[in-house]
Amino acid sequence: MKRARPLILAVIGALCLCFVVYNVEIGLYYFQYPDQLVHYKMELTKMFGGGCDKATINADLTAHRSSECLSPLGTYHATDIIVAGFGLLCSIFAPLLALKQAGKLKVSRSTSKNIARLRLMFGISLISVGVGDAIGLFTADGSNLDWSQVFGIELPAFVVDIIFVIGGILVVKKAIRRLRSKSEIVFAEPWQSAAVGNFRGSLEKSKSAAKKGGVMTVGDLRSALSLDQYEDIFQLGTSTEDDMSVGRQCHYCNGQGCEQCNFKGEFF
């Protein structure tokens, strides 16, 4: 279900945008007058509120050439802007969510903090609007705003104020939590960032460290570089002496003799 969220958001956003643009610019409702066919924009809030059936609308258009349920083309109201804005946000968040799920969207720490600060300002603004309207700061007579003119839906003022305050508190809490969070800085060892990140030396080959990387031991490094092999196998095969052993010059002391080669200067 999570993988389908970007597609669902994209479809919802496209439908909302297309619906608003088509309704305002082309018109979802049309009426045939005696002399012409006229298209009208449908007022969604009026239609959902009831009292705007087709018979009533046609009767109003026949008598007055107008109806409360319809508007001329090209008329954008608050409801249209809200629906179009919701569709635009869905269209923007859909590809971002898809990139985030794919692990291709990486945001730096500073950018994440700046986004959290914007959320904090937005949350404070919502709380301020809710509290200001509740105490009557936005009107001259101290009454609440008529939110039906803003949203196009009949809603009690105290309900809208409560929604603003609760929504603002939630946004502020999330922003503060993000600003206070501290990301853990993990330093990668050289062998973890290189191609040998999964290599395990002989000291690390245990069940407890089966899934962890490790450094190469001296023996593992000498074996990987073939330092203990004969310098020339052909010389050993053509030797006439049975006790002759042709070795490889010690790379630790360059043949001078050290503890690694038991002071012989080469490996046999």
Accessible surface in RSA format (square Angstrom, percent):
REM  Atomic radii and reference values for relative SASA: ProtOr
REM  Chains: A
REM  Algorithm: Lee & Richards
REM  Probe-radius: 1.40
REM  Slices: 20
REM RES _ NUM      All-atoms   Total-Side   Main-Chain    Non-polar    All polar
REM                ABS   REL    ABS   REL    ABS   REL    ABS   REL    ABS   REL
RES MET A   1   171.26  88.7 121.78  80.6  49.49 117.8 103.36  87.9  67.90  90.0
RES LYS A   2   140.44  68.5 138.99  85.3   1.45   3.5  81.40  73.3  59.04  62.9
RES ARG A   3   213.01  89.4 196.54 100.2  16.47  39.2  72.21  98.7 140.80  85.3
RES ALA A   4    41.06  37.8  35.25  54.4   5.81  13.2  40.39  56.9   0.68   1.8
RES ARG A   5   116.01  48.7 114.91  58.6   1.10   2.6  24.58  33.6  91.43  55.4
RES PRO A   6    13.96  10.2  12.88  11.7   1.08   3.9  13.33  11.0   0.63   3.9
RES LEU A   7   122.25  68.1 117.45  84.0   4.80  12.1 121.03  85.0   1.22   3.3
RES ILE A   8    71.12  40.5  68.53  51.1   2.59   6.2  71.07  51.2   0.05   0.1
RES LEU A   9    51.17  28.5  51.17  36.6   0.00   0.0  51.17  35.9   0.00   0.0
RES ALA A  10    40.08  36.9  35.53  54.8   4.56  10.4  36.56  51.5   3.52   9.3
RES VAL A  11    72.40  47.6  69.43  62.9   2.96   7.1  72.17  62.7   0.23   0.6
RES ILE A  12    65.83  37.5  65.04  48.5   0.78   1.9  65.79  47.4   0.04   0.1
RES GLY A  13     0.00   0.0   0.00   N/A   0.00   0.0   0.00   0.0   0.00   0.0
RES ALA A  14    49.06  45.1  45.09  69.6   3.97   9.0  49.06  69.1   0.00   0.0
RES LEU A  15   115.98  64.6 113.29  81.0   2.70   6.8 113.79  79.9   2.20   5.9
RES CYS A  16    24.61  18.6  21.25  23.7   3.36   7.9   3.32   8.4  21.30  23.0
RES LEU A  17    51.70  28.8  51.49  36.8   0.21   0.5  51.70  36.3   0.00   0.0
RES CYS A  18    83.60  63.2  75.65  84.4   7.95  18.7  30.67  77.7  52.93  57.1
RES PHE A  19    78.91  39.5  72.05  44.6   6.85  17.8  78.43  47.6   0.48   1.4
RES VAL A  20     3.07   2.0   1.92   1.7   1.15   2.8   3.07   2.7   0.00   0.0
RES VAL A  21    79.29  52.2  79.29  71.8   0.00   0.0  79.29  68.9   0.00   0.0
RES TYR A  22   101.47  47.4  99.94  56.9   1.53   4.0  62.78  47.2  38.69  47.7
RES ASN A  23     1.07   0.7   1.07   1.0   0.00   0.0   0.00   0.0   1.07   1.0
RES VAL A  24     0.09   0.1   0.09   0.1   0.00   0.0   0.09   0.1   0.00   0.0
RES GLU A  25    87.68  50.3  70.67  53.5  17.01  40.5  26.78  51.8  60.91  49.7
RES ILE A  26    87.22  49.6  81.88  61.0   5.34  12.9  85.57  61.6   1.65   4.5
RES GLY A  27     4.04   5.0   0.00   N/A   4.04   5.0   0.00   0.0   4.04   9.0
RES LEU A  28    65.70  36.6  38.92  27.8  26.78  67.3  41.17  28.9  24.54  66.0
RES TYR A  29    25.40  11.9  24.17  13.8   1.23   3.2  24.66  18.5   0.75   0.9
RES TYR A  30   136.06  63.5 123.57  70.3  12.49  32.5  75.15  56.5  60.92  75.1
RES PHE A  31    32.60  16.3  30.68  19.0   1.92   5.0  32.60  19.8   0.00   0.0
RES GLN A  32   113.51  63.5  95.46  69.8  18.04  43.0  57.06 121.5  56.45  42.8
RES TYR A  33     7.86   3.7   6.37   3.6   1.49   3.9   6.75   5.1   1.11   1.4
RES PRO A  34   141.07 102.8  95.11  86.7  45.95 167.0 108.39  89.5  32.68 203.1
RES ASP A  35   107.94  75.6  70.48  70.2  37.46  88.6  46.01 108.3  61.92  61.8
RES GLN A  36    92.11  51.5  84.75  61.9   7.36  17.5  26.17  55.7  65.93  50.0
RES LEU A  37    86.55  48.2  60.49  43.3  26.06  65.5  60.49  42.5  26.06  70.1
RES VAL A  38    36.84  24.2  34.01  30.8   2.83   6.8  36.84  32.0   0.00   0.0
RES HIS A  39    69.12  37.8  60.52  42.1   8.60  22.0  44.85  46.2  24.26  28.2
RES TYR A  40    27.80  13.0  27.80  15.8   0.00   0.0  20.57  15.5   7.23   8.9
RES LYS A  41     0.94   0.5   0.94   0.6   0.00   0.0   0.85   0.8   0.08   0.1
RES MET A  42    33.52  17.4  33.41  22.1   0.10   0.2  25.44  21.6   8.08  10.7
RES GLU A  43    21.46  12.3  21.29  16.1   0.18   0.4   7.98  15.4  13.48  11.0
RES LEU A  44    23.38  13.0  19.90  14.2   3.48   8.8  19.90  14.0   3.48   9.4
RES THR A  45    31.48  22.4  18.16  18.4  13.32  31.7  11.04  14.8  20.44  30.9
RES LYS A  46   101.19  49.4  96.81  59.4   4.38  10.4  51.09  46.0  50.10  53.4
RES MET A  47    51.18  26.5  33.85  22.4  17.33  41.3  33.86  28.8  17.32  22.9
RES PHE A  48   169.50  84.8 135.66  84.0  33.84  88.1 140.32  85.1  29.18  83.5
RES GLY A  49    67.47  83.2   0.00   N/A  67.47  83.2  33.00  90.6  34.47  77.2
RES GLY A  50    48.42  59.7   0.00   N/A  48.42  59.7  33.06  90.7  15.36  34.4
RES GLY A  51    65.02  80.2   0.00   N/A  65.02  80.2  37.63 103.3  27.39  61.4
RES CYS A  52    14.44  10.9   6.32   7.1   8.12  19.1   1.93   4.9  12.51  13.5
RES ASP A  53    78.18  54.8  66.65  66.3  11.53  27.3  50.14 118.0  28.04  28.0
RES LYS A  54   145.89  71.2 137.82  84.6   8.07  19.2  81.49  73.3  64.41  68.6
RES ALA A  55    73.67  67.7  58.92  90.9  14.75  33.6  66.31  93.4   7.36  19.5
RES THR A  56    55.39  39.4  50.46  51.2   4.93  11.8  37.33  50.1  18.06  27.3
RES ILE A  57     0.94   0.5   0.94   0.7   0.00   0.0   0.94   0.7   0.00   0.0
RES ASN A  58    40.77  28.1  40.48  39.1   0.29   0.7  14.89  35.8  25.88  25.0
RES ALA A  59    60.69  55.8  47.63  73.5  13.05  29.7  56.40  79.4   4.29  11.4
RES ASP A  60    45.91  32.2  45.44  45.2   0.47   1.1   5.12  12.1  40.79  40.7
RES LEU A  61     0.20   0.1   0.12   0.1   0.08   0.2   0.12   0.1   0.08   0.2
RES THR A  62   101.57  72.2  75.70  76.7  25.87  61.7  68.68  92.2  32.90  49.7
RES ALA A  63    74.02  68.1  36.00  55.6  38.02  86.5  45.04  63.4  28.99  76.8
RES HIS A  64   133.45  72.9 108.05  75.1  25.39  65.0  72.42  74.6  61.03  71.0
RES ARG A  65   125.33  52.6 112.23  57.2  13.10  31.2  53.92  73.7  71.41  43.3
RES SER A  66    62.97  53.2  58.72  78.4   4.25   9.8  38.51  82.0  24.46  34.3
RES SER A  67    16.23  13.7   0.52   0.7  15.72  36.2   6.76  14.4   9.47  13.3
RES GLU A  68   143.39  82.3 126.10  95.4  17.29  41.2  56.67 109.6  86.72  70.8
RES CYS A  69     6.85   5.2   6.85   7.6   0.00   0.0   0.00   0.0   6.85   7.4
RES LEU A  70    13.51   7.5   1.52   1.1  11.99  30.1   1.79   1.3  11.72  31.5
RES SER A  71    12.15  10.3   9.91  13.2   2.24   5.2   3.52   7.5   8.63  12.1
RES PRO A  72    96.06  70.0  92.60  84.4   3.46  12.6  96.06  79.3   0.00   0.0
RES LEU A  73    74.77  41.6  50.22  35.9  24.55  61.7  50.37  35.4  24.40  65.7
RES GLY A  74    41.98  51.8   0.00   N/A  41.98  51.8  17.96  49.3  24.02  53.8
RES THR A  75    41.43  29.5  37.00  37.5   4.43  10.5  29.39  39.5  12.03  18.2
RES TYR A  76   103.07  48.1  77.48  44.1  25.58  66.6  64.65  48.6  38.42  47.4
RES HIS A  77    76.07  41.6  71.31  49.6   4.76  12.2  54.92  56.6  21.15  24.6
RES ALA A  78    34.86  32.0  24.16  37.3  10.69  24.3  27.47  38.7   7.39  19.6
RES THR A  79    25.45  18.1  25.08  25.4   0.37   0.9  21.47  28.8   3.98   6.0
RES ASP A  80     5.54   3.9   5.20   5.2   0.34   0.8   0.34   0.8   5.19   5.2
RES ILE A  81   110.67  63.0 107.58  80.1   3.08   7.4 109.49  78.8   1.18   3.2
RES ILE A  82    79.24  45.1  71.47  53.2   7.77  18.7  77.29  55.7   1.94   5.3
RES VAL A  83    39.55  26.0  37.71  34.1   1.84   4.4  39.55  34.4   0.00   0.0
RES ALA A  84    25.31  23.3  24.44  37.7   0.87   2.0  24.76  34.9   0.54   1.4
RES GLY A  85    29.57  36.5   0.00   N/A  29.57  36.5  28.56  78.4   1.00   2.2
RES PHE A  86   109.73  54.9 104.99  65.0   4.75  12.4 107.28  65.0   2.45   7.0
RES GLY A  87     0.00   0.0   0.00   N/A   0.00   0.0   0.00   0.0   0.00   0.0
RES LEU A  88    94.58  52.7  94.58  67.7   0.00   0.0  94.58  66.4   0.00   0.0
RES LEU A  89    95.50  53.2  95.50  68.3   0.00   0.0  95.50  67.1   0.00   0.0
RES CYS A  90     7.85   5.9   7.17   8.0   0.68   1.6   0.68   1.7   7.17   7.7
RES SER A  91    37.01  31.3  25.60  34.2  11.40  26.3  24.51  52.2  12.50  17.5
RES ILE A  92    82.18  46.8  77.74  57.9   4.43  10.7  81.62  58.8   0.56   1.5
RES PHE A  93   108.56  54.3 108.10  67.0   0.45   1.2 108.10  65.5   0.45   1.3
RES ALA A  94     3.75   3.4   3.41   5.3   0.34   0.8   3.75   5.3   0.00   0.0
RES PRO A  95    71.67  52.2  64.95  59.2   6.72  24.4  71.27  58.8   0.40   2.5
RES LEU A  96    72.64  40.5  71.67  51.3   0.96   2.4  72.59  51.0   0.05   0.1
RES LEU A  97    48.72  27.1  45.28  32.4   3.44   8.7  48.11  33.8   0.61   1.6
RES ALA A  98    42.54  39.1  35.86  55.3   6.67  15.2  37.37  52.6   5.17  13.7
RES LEU A  99    75.19  41.9  75.05  53.7   0.14   0.4  75.19  52.8   0.00   0.0
RES LYS A 100   141.54  69.1 128.92  79.1  12.62  30.1  71.74  64.6  69.80  74.4
RES GLN A 101    76.73  42.9  39.34  28.7  37.39  89.0  36.08  76.8  40.65  30.8
RES ALA A 102    65.71  60.4  29.90  46.1  35.81  81.5  42.50  59.9  23.20  61.5
RES GLY A 103    47.32  58.4   0.00   N/A  47.32  58.4  32.89  90.3  14.42  32.3
RES LYS A 104   157.97  77.1 127.32  78.1  30.65  73.0  75.23  67.7  82.74  88.1
RES LEU A 105    65.47  36.5  47.49  34.0  17.98  45.2  47.82  33.6  17.65  47.5
RES LYS A 106   183.04  89.3 149.77  91.9  33.27  79.2  97.08  87.4  85.96  91.6
RES VAL A 107    78.93  51.9  45.21  40.9  33.72  81.2  49.17  42.7  29.76  80.7
RES SER A 108    64.14  54.2  47.02  62.8  17.12  39.4  52.71 112.2  11.43  16.0
RES ARG A 109   107.71  45.2  96.52  49.2  11.19  26.6  62.16  84.9  45.55  27.6
RES SER A 110    73.38  62.0  64.43  86.0   8.95  20.6  49.87 106.2  23.51  32.9
RES THR A 111    60.19  42.8  59.72  60.5   0.47   1.1  36.77  49.4  23.42  35.4
RES SER A 112    19.48  16.5  16.43  21.9   3.05   7.0   8.88  18.9  10.60  14.9
RES LYS A 113    22.86  11.2  22.86  14.0   0.00   0.0  21.41  19.3   1.46   1.6
RES ASN A 114    78.43  54.1  76.67  74.1   1.76   4.2  22.51  54.2  55.91  54.0
RES ILE A 115    75.00  42.7  74.93  55.8   0.07   0.2  74.93  54.0   0.07   0.2
RES ALA A 116     1.00   0.9   0.43   0.7   0.57   1.3   0.75   1.1   0.25   0.7
RES ARG A 117   118.74  49.9 118.39  60.3   0.35   0.8  47.41  64.8  71.33  43.2
RES LEU A 118   118.12  65.8 113.35  81.1   4.77  12.0 113.89  80.0   4.23  11.4
RES ARG A 119    95.14  39.9  92.96  47.4   2.18   5.2  23.61  32.3  71.52  43.3
RES LEU A 120    42.95  23.9  42.95  30.7   0.00   0.0  42.95  30.2   0.00   0.0
RES MET A 121   124.90  64.7 121.22  80.2   3.67   8.7 102.02  86.7  22.87  30.3
RES PHE A 122   118.23  59.2 113.35  70.2   4.88  12.7 117.74  71.4   0.49   1.4
RES GLY A 123     0.00   0.0   0.00   N/A   0.00   0.0   0.00   0.0   0.00   0.0
RES ILE A 124    90.35  51.4  90.28  67.3   0.07   0.2  90.35  65.1   0.00   0.0
RES SER A 125    59.03  49.9  53.89  71.9   5.14  11.8  30.41  64.7  28.63  40.1
RES LEU A 126    34.12  19.0  33.94  24.3   0.18   0.5  34.12  24.0   0.00   0.0
RES ILE A 127    45.58  25.9  45.58  34.0   0.00   0.0  45.58  32.8   0.00   0.0
RES SER A 128    62.24  52.6  50.78  67.8  11.46  26.4  38.11  81.1  24.14  33.8
RES VAL A 129    51.55  33.9  51.43  46.6   0.12   0.3  51.55  44.8   0.01   0.0
RES GLY A 130     0.21   0.3   0.00   N/A   0.21   0.3   0.00   0.0   0.21   0.5
RES VAL A 131    70.48  46.4  68.64  62.1   1.84   4.4  70.48  61.2   0.00   0.0
RES GLY A 132     3.40   4.2   0.00   N/A   3.40   4.2   2.99   8.2   0.41   0.9
RES ASP A 133     0.85   0.6   0.58   0.6   0.27   0.6   0.27   0.6   0.58   0.6
RES ALA A 134    61.42  56.5  33.85  52.2  27.57  62.7  35.68  50.3  25.74  68.2
RES ILE A 135   110.13  62.7  79.69  59.4  30.44  73.4  87.85  63.3  22.28  60.5
RES GLY A 136     9.38  11.6   0.00   N/A   9.38  11.6   0.74   2.0   8.64  19.4
RES LEU A 137   123.81  69.0  94.15  67.4  29.66  74.6  96.61  67.9  27.20  73.2
RES PHE A 138    95.58  47.8  65.11  40.3  30.48  79.3  72.04  43.7  23.54  67.4
RES THR A 139    39.11  27.8  21.72  22.0  17.39  41.4  29.63  39.8   9.48  14.3
RES ALA A 140   120.90 111.2  69.40 107.1  51.50 117.2  81.60 114.9  39.29 104.1
RES ASP A 141   118.61  83.1  78.67  78.3  39.94  94.4  50.79 119.5  67.82  67.6
RES GLY A 142    44.01  54.3   0.00   N/A  44.01  54.3  21.43  58.8  22.57  50.6
RES SER A 143    53.18  44.9  43.96  58.7   9.22  21.2  42.82  91.2  10.36  14.5
RES ASN A 144    66.11  45.6  49.11  47.5  17.00  40.9   6.47  15.6  59.64  57.6
RES LEU A 145    55.54  30.9  49.75  35.6   5.79  14.5  50.97  35.8   4.57  12.3
RES ASP A 146    78.59  55.1  63.59  63.3  15.01  35.5  33.42  78.7  45.17  45.0
RES TRP A 147    16.80   6.7  14.87   7.2   1.93   4.5  14.87   7.9   1.93   3.1
RES SER A 148    20.11  17.0  13.25  17.7   6.86  15.8   5.91  12.6  14.19  19.9
RES GLN A 149   147.66  82.6 115.50  84.4  32.16  76.6  41.41  88.1 106.25  80.6
RES VAL A 150    64.20  42.2  61.86  56.0   2.34   5.6  64.20  55.8   0.00   0.0
RES PHE A 151    53.05  26.5  51.21  31.7   1.84   4.8  51.21  31.0   1.84   5.3
RES GLY A 152    26.08  32.2   0.00   N/A  26.08  32.2  17.26  47.4   8.82  19.7
RES ILE A 153    93.37  53.1  89.79  66.9   3.58   8.6  93.33  67.2   0.04   0.1
RES GLU A 154   147.28  84.6 127.97  96.8  19.30  46.0  66.33 128.3  80.94  66.1
RES LEU A 155    72.55  40.4  57.27  41.0  15.27  38.4  58.94  41.4  13.61  36.6
RES PRO A 156    68.24  49.7  56.28  51.3  11.96  43.5  67.69  55.9   0.54   3.4
RES ALA A 157    22.47  20.7  14.90  23.0   7.57  17.2  15.16  21.4   7.31  19.4
RES PHE A 158   131.04  65.6 127.23  78.8   3.81   9.9 129.34  78.4   1.70   4.9
RES VAL A 159    47.51  31.3  46.67  42.3   0.84   2.0  47.45  41.2   0.06   0.2
RES VAL A 160     5.47   3.6   5.44   4.9   0.02   0.1   5.47   4.7   0.00   0.0
RES ASP A 161     7.72   5.4   7.68   7.6   0.04   0.1   6.33  14.9   1.39   1.4
RES ILE A 162    89.71  51.1  87.80  65.4   1.91   4.6  89.67  64.6   0.04   0.1
RES ILE A 163   104.09  59.2  98.97  73.7   5.12  12.3 101.86  73.3   2.23   6.0
RES PHE A 164    38.12  19.1  37.16  23.0   0.96   2.5  38.12  23.1   0.00   0.0
RES VAL A 165    39.36  25.9  39.36  35.6   0.00   0.0  39.36  34.2   0.00   0.0
RES ILE A 166    94.13  53.6  93.70  69.8   0.43   1.0  94.09  67.8   0.04   0.1
RES GLY A 167    23.88  29.4   0.00   N/A  23.88  29.4  23.16  63.6   0.71   1.6
RES GLY A 168     0.00   0.0   0.00   N/A   0.00   0.0   0.00   0.0   0.00   0.0
RES ILE A 169    78.31  44.6  77.55  57.8   0.76   1.8  78.21  56.3   0.10   0.3
RES LEU A 170   109.93  61.2 104.17  74.5   5.75  14.5 104.77  73.6   5.15  13.9
RES VAL A 171    39.34  25.9  36.06  32.6   3.28   7.9  39.34  34.2   0.00   0.0
RES VAL A 172    23.43  15.4  23.43  21.2   0.00   0.0  23.43  20.4   0.00   0.0
RES LYS A 173   112.52  54.9 107.81  66.1   4.72  11.2  56.43  50.8  56.10  59.8
RES LYS A 174   113.26  55.3 112.09  68.8   1.17   2.8  62.55  56.3  50.71  54.0
RES ALA A 175     0.10   0.1   0.00   0.0   0.10   0.2   0.10   0.1   0.00   0.0
RES ILE A 176    62.40  35.5  62.20  46.3   0.20   0.5  62.40  44.9   0.00   0.0
RES ARG A 177   147.61  62.0 140.06  71.4   7.55  18.0  74.47 101.8  73.14  44.3
RES ARG A 178    78.72  33.1  75.57  38.5   3.15   7.5  38.73  52.9  39.99  24.2
RES LEU A 179    49.75  27.7  32.55  23.3  17.20  43.2  32.67  22.9  17.08  46.0
RES ARG A 180   188.81  79.3 167.35  85.3  21.46  51.1  61.39  83.9 127.42  77.2
RES SER A 181    45.23  38.2  34.18  45.6  11.06  25.5  43.71  93.1   1.52   2.1
RES LYS A 182   180.30  88.0 154.02  94.5  26.27  62.6  96.81  87.1  83.48  88.9
RES SER A 183    71.89  60.8  48.46  64.7  23.43  54.0  46.36  98.7  25.53  35.8
RES GLU A 184   159.55  91.6 129.77  98.2  29.78  70.9  53.69 103.8 105.86  86.4
RES ILE A 185   134.34  76.4 106.10  79.0  28.24  68.1 109.47  78.8  24.87  67.5
RES VAL A 186   128.88  84.8  97.69  88.4  31.20  75.2 100.73  87.5  28.15  76.3
RES PHE A 187   170.13  85.1 150.92  93.5  19.21  50.0 153.32  93.0  16.81  48.1
RES ALA A 188    70.12  64.5  39.43  60.9  30.69  69.8  40.69  57.3  29.43  78.0
RES GLU A 189    77.57  44.5  76.89  58.2   0.69   1.6  13.47  26.1  64.10  52.3
RES PRO A 190    96.48  70.3  87.61  79.9   8.88  32.3  94.08  77.7   2.40  14.9
RES TRP A 191    74.01  29.7  70.75  34.2   3.26   7.7  72.00  38.4   2.01   3.3
RES GLN A 192    98.01  54.8  73.65  53.8  24.37  58.0  18.74  39.9  79.28  60.1
RES SER A 193    89.60  75.7  49.59  66.2  40.01  92.2  40.84  87.0  48.76  68.3
RES ALA A 194    57.91  53.2  36.53  56.4  21.38  48.6  48.04  67.6   9.87  26.2
RES ALA A 195   111.22 102.3  65.37 100.9  45.86 104.3  77.91 109.7  33.31  88.2
RES VAL A 196    70.98  46.7  66.63  60.3   4.34  10.5  70.77  61.5   0.21   0.6
RES GLY A 197    16.32  20.1   0.00   N/A  16.32  20.1   8.99  24.7   7.33  16.4
RES ASN A 198   138.15  95.3 124.38 120.2  13.77  33.2  35.01  84.3 103.14  99.7
RES PHE A 199    69.46  34.8  61.52  38.1   7.94  20.7  68.63  41.6   0.83   2.4
RES ARG A 200    85.38  35.8  80.29  40.9   5.09  12.1   3.27   4.5  82.11  49.8
RES GLY A 201     0.07   0.1   0.00   N/A   0.07   0.1   0.07   0.2   0.00   0.0
RES SER A 202    66.02  55.8  46.87  62.5  19.15  44.1  35.59  75.8  30.43  42.6
RES LEU A 203   145.68  81.1 114.59  82.0  31.09  78.2 117.99  82.9  27.69  74.5
RES GLU A 204    36.60  21.0  34.95  26.4   1.65   3.9  20.17  39.0  16.42  13.4
RES LYS A 205   135.92  66.3 105.73  64.9  30.20  71.9  60.53  54.5  75.39  80.3
RES SER A 206    55.88  47.2  41.10  54.8  14.78  34.1  44.95  95.7  10.93  15.3
RES LYS A 207   202.07  98.6 178.58 109.6  23.50  55.9 124.45 112.0  77.63  82.7
RES SER A 208   102.55  86.7  69.14  92.3  33.41  77.0  59.83 127.4  42.71  59.8
RES ALA A 209    20.21  18.6  20.21  31.2   0.00   0.0  20.21  28.5   0.00   0.0
RES ALA A 210    47.52  43.7  39.28  60.6   8.24  18.8  40.30  56.8   7.22  19.1
RES LYS A 211   205.23 100.1 167.47 102.8  37.76  89.9 118.05 106.3  87.18  92.9
RES LYS A 212   140.22  68.4 133.04  81.6   7.19  17.1  83.64  75.3  56.59  60.3
RES GLY A 213    31.98  39.4   0.00   N/A  31.98  39.4   1.65   4.5  30.33  67.9
RES GLY A 214     7.59   9.4   0.00   N/A   7.59   9.4   5.92  16.2   1.68   3.8
RES VAL A 215    66.06  43.5  63.22  57.2   2.83   6.8  65.15  56.6   0.91   2.5
RES MET A 216    73.19  37.9  48.22  31.9  24.97  59.4  25.52  21.7  47.67  63.2
RES THR A 217    24.20  17.2  16.87  17.1   7.33  17.5  22.48  30.2   1.72   2.6
RES VAL A 218    89.83  59.1  85.91  77.8   3.92   9.5  87.18  75.7   2.65   7.2
RES GLY A 219    34.40  42.4   0.00   N/A  34.40  42.4  24.52  67.3   9.88  22.1
RES ASP A 220    29.31  20.5  24.19  24.1   5.12  12.1   5.62  13.2  23.69  23.6
RES LEU A 221    86.74  48.3  86.74  62.1   0.00   0.0  86.74  60.9   0.00   0.0
RES ARG A 222    55.25  23.2  54.94  28.0   0.30   0.7   1.59   2.2  53.66  32.5
RES SER A 223    80.60  68.1  62.97  84.0  17.62  40.6  29.33  62.5  51.27  71.8
RES ALA A 224    68.75  63.2  30.15  46.5  38.59  87.8  42.35  59.6  26.39  69.9
RES LEU A 225   103.70  57.8  87.29  62.4  16.41  41.3  91.76  64.4  11.94  32.1
RES SER A 226    39.30  33.2  37.05  49.4   2.25   5.2  16.17  34.4  23.13  32.4
RES LEU A 227    17.65   9.8  17.65  12.6   0.00   0.0  17.65  12.4   0.00   0.0
RES ASP A 228    70.83  49.6  52.88  52.6  17.94  42.4  31.59  74.3  39.24  39.1
RES GLN A 229   113.38  63.4 107.44  78.5   5.94  14.2  36.66  78.0  76.72  58.2
RES TYR A 230    87.51  40.9  75.89  43.2  11.62  30.2  42.01  31.6  45.49  56.1
RES GLU A 231   105.53  60.6  81.38  61.6  24.15  57.5  36.57  70.7  68.96  56.3
RES ASP A 232    49.89  34.9  46.29  46.1   3.59   8.5  12.12  28.5  37.77  37.7
RES ILE A 233   127.58  72.6 123.36  91.9   4.23  10.2 123.36  88.8   4.23  11.5
RES PHE A 234   148.83  74.5 138.87  86.0   9.96  25.9 146.09  88.6   2.74   7.8
RES GLN A 235    88.05  49.2  83.57  61.1   4.48  10.7  24.00  51.1  64.05  48.6
RES LEU A 236    60.47  33.7  51.38  36.8   9.08  22.8  51.38  36.1   9.08  24.4
RES GLY A 237    67.11  82.8   0.00   N/A  67.11  82.8  36.88 101.2  30.22  67.7
RES THR A 238    80.57  57.3  54.23  55.0  26.34  62.8  50.21  67.4  30.36  45.9
RES SER A 239    33.04  27.9   2.34   3.1  30.70  70.7  10.33  22.0  22.71  31.8
RES THR A 240   132.02  93.9  98.69 100.0  33.33  79.4  81.82 109.9  50.19  75.9
RES GLU A 241   109.08  62.6  99.13  75.0   9.95  23.7  33.55  64.9  75.53  61.7
RES ASP A 242   153.19 107.3 115.17 114.6  38.01  89.9  43.11 101.5 110.08 109.8
RES ASP A 243   126.87  88.9  94.91  94.5  31.96  75.6  51.08 120.2  75.79  75.6
RES MET A 244    88.04  45.6  74.63  49.4  13.41  31.9  68.63  58.3  19.41  25.7
RES SER A 245    50.16  42.4  35.19  47.0  14.96  34.5  30.07  64.0  20.09  28.1
RES VAL A 246    19.24  12.7  15.40  13.9   3.85   9.3  19.24  16.7   0.00   0.0
RES GLY A 247     6.09   7.5   0.00   N/A   6.09   7.5   0.00   0.0   6.09  13.6
RES ARG A 248    52.27  21.9  52.27  26.6   0.00   0.0   0.17   0.2  52.10  31.6
RES GLN A 249    95.46  53.4  92.03  67.3   3.43   8.2  25.47  54.2  69.99  53.1
RES CYS A 250     0.00   0.0   0.00   0.0   0.00   0.0   0.00   0.0   0.00   0.0
RES HIS A 251   105.97  57.9  73.84  51.3  32.13  82.2  52.77  54.4  53.20  61.9
RES TYR A 252    94.79  44.3  57.66  32.8  37.13  96.6  57.59  43.3  37.20  45.9
RES CYS A 253    21.52  16.3   8.60   9.6  12.92  30.4  17.73  44.9   3.79   4.1
RES ASN A 254   104.51  72.1  95.70  92.5   8.81  21.2  25.70  61.8  78.82  76.2
RES GLY A 255    33.11  40.8   0.00   N/A  33.11  40.8   8.66  23.8  24.45  54.7
RES GLN A 256   154.49  86.4 120.69  88.2  33.80  80.5  42.50  90.5 111.99  84.9
RES GLY A 257    19.48  24.0   0.00   N/A  19.48  24.0   2.49   6.8  16.99  38.1
RES CYS A 258    26.90  20.3  24.52  27.3   2.38   5.6  26.24  66.5   0.65   0.7
RES GLU A 259   147.83  84.9 124.85  94.5  22.98  54.7  40.17  77.7 107.67  87.9
RES GLN A 260    91.96  51.4  69.59  50.9  22.36  53.2  13.35  28.4  78.61  59.6
RES CYS A 261     6.57   5.0   0.00   0.0   6.57  15.4   3.87   9.8   2.70   2.9
RES ASN A 262   103.11  71.1  93.83  90.7   9.27  22.3  23.43  56.4  79.67  77.0
RES PHE A 263   138.74  69.4 113.57  70.3  25.16  65.5 113.57  68.9  25.16  72.0
RES LYS A 264   132.12  64.5 100.46  61.6  31.66  75.4  57.36  51.6  74.76  79.6
RES GLY A 265     6.86   8.5   0.00   N/A   6.86   8.5   4.28  11.7   2.58   5.8
RES GLU A 266    55.11  31.6  53.43  40.4   1.68   4.0   8.14  15.7  46.97  38.3
RES PHE A 267    26.83  13.4  23.15  14.3   3.69   9.6  25.15  15.2   1.68   4.8
RES PHE A 268   111.75  55.9  61.82  38.3  49.94 129.9  70.44  42.7  41.31 118.2
END  Absolute sums over single chains surface
CHAIN  1 A    19088.6      15673.8       3414.8      12340.7       6747.9
END  Absolute sums over all chains
TOTAL         19088.6      15673.8       3414.8      12340.7       6747.9
